[in-house]
Amino acid sequence: MRATLTISLPTMLRRNVSRAARSRHMSESEFVRNAVQRQLWMEAFEETRRKAVPRARAAGIYSDEDVFKLIS
């Protein structure tokens, strides 16, 4: 199911969205959907990282090598 969201953009941002979408052979809607999806993913990733890093540090995990040692 799809729902429509109407947004207001400053003129320059709208032009940049149009140019970027055209250069990627996408519609503006598809470009904006992808951008919103990426932003939401990054926020979820950062939130997960914010919670996980202190736990990892408490367990003595500081690097990729530490993780590799645990799973090897």
N, C-alpha and C positions, 0 to 999 in steps of 0.2 A: 504494500500500500504506500502511496506517495501523498505527501502533503506539500502545499505551496507555502514558502516563506518569502515575504517581500522585505527587502532590505534597502537602505539608502546608503550610497557610497559617495564620497567626495569625487568630483570630476576626474581628478588625476588618477585616483585609485581605480575608478571605473575604466579609464583608458588603459591602464596597466593590465587590468584583468582581461580586457578585450584583446590586447596585443598578445599576452601570454597564452590565452586560450587559442587564438589563431595560430600562433607559432607551434603549438602542440597538436594542431588539427582536432581541437575539442570544441564543444559548445561552451559558452560562458557558464551555463548551469553546471555542466560536468566539471569544469575547472574549479568552480567554487565549492561544489560537493566534495571533490578530492581534497581541496585545501582545508575545509572544515574537518573532514575525516582525519587528515594528517595531524591537525592541531589537537583534536580530541585524543588521538592515539599518543601523541607526545606528552600530553598532560597526564594521561593514565600511566605511561611509562615512568615519567618523573615522580609521580606519586608513589608508585611501586618501589622505585629506586630509593626514594626518601625514607620509606619504611624498612627496606631490606638492608641498606648499608649499615646502619647501627647494629643490626642483628649479626651481620657478617663480621663486622669488626669485633664484636663481643665473642664470636666463635674463632677469632684469629685468622679470618680470611681478609687479606688485603690486596691480592693481585689475582690475575688470571692463572698464574702458576699455582697459587694456593688452591684454587678451584680444581685445576687439573689434577693436583695431588690427591684431592678428596675423591674424585670420581674415577681415578685410575686404579 
